[in-house]
Structures are given as structure tokens and as C-alpha cells.
Amino acid sequence: MRRPRLKDLAAAIVLAATPGCFHFRYVTDEEPEPLPAYEELQHAVVFGLAVIAPLDVSTVCPAGFASVESVETFANGLAATLAWDMYTPQTVTVTCARRASQKKWP
């Protein structure tokens, strides 16, 4: 059995310390508006388990939503890694559903 070389050990440390990306998307059957209604940074703590100020989608989209997307970008992941995952930001985008008066009929 060969001993791990310094190069292998360094590669393993870099790989373990490199933040990854996370993407979550929830889509309904509603027809979406052309542009997102909300796109902000969501702040969470303790490995992302506790959100500091939860987003109430019904206040952003009173008529309902078409999609909610949560993305942990490289920059978000880097911030989480530097904070030892005690602070984990994510970018949240909400797209509202078209109101009944704006829907296009076939």
C-alpha cells in the first residue's frame, strides 16, 4: 500500500474546502409574469437551518406565485465556507402568477 503523497493530500484539502453550488426550484402550473417580482439575498444561520427573516411569498405575490427559486451561488458558498457554515446566504427569486385579467386566452 502506497503512502499518500503531499500532492494528493493538498488536492483533498482544496476539494473539501471548495464551496459547491445549490439550486432549488419550485414551479406551479400557473402562467408566470414576464419578470421576477422579488430577487434578494436570504440570510440563514447554523448550516442554513434557521432563516433570519423568512420570506412570505403571499405578500410578494398576493394573486399566487408561478415559481420560487433558491440558489447558492459560488459567492454565497464561499461566504458560508469562510463563516464555517454558521452564516449561509442564498439568493431567492420569486416569479408571480399572472392575474386572471392578464392571462392570454387561446
Secondary structure as GFF3:
##gff-version 3
##sequence-region A 1 106
A	DSSP	alpha_helix	6	17	.	.	.	ID=ss1
A	DSSP	beta_strand	22	27	.	.	.	ID=ss2
A	DSSP	beta_strand	38	42	.	.	.	ID=ss3
A	DSSP	beta_strand	44	45	.	.	.	ID=ss4
A	DSSP	beta_strand	50	51	.	.	.	ID=ss5
A	DSSP	alpha_helix	57	60	.	.	.	ID=ss6
A	DSSP	beta_strand	65	72	.	.	.	ID=ss7
A	DSSP	alpha_helix	74	82	.	.	.	ID=ss8
A	DSSP	beta_strand	90	96	.	.	.	ID=ss9
A	DSSP	three_ten_helix	100	102	.	.	.	ID=ss10
###
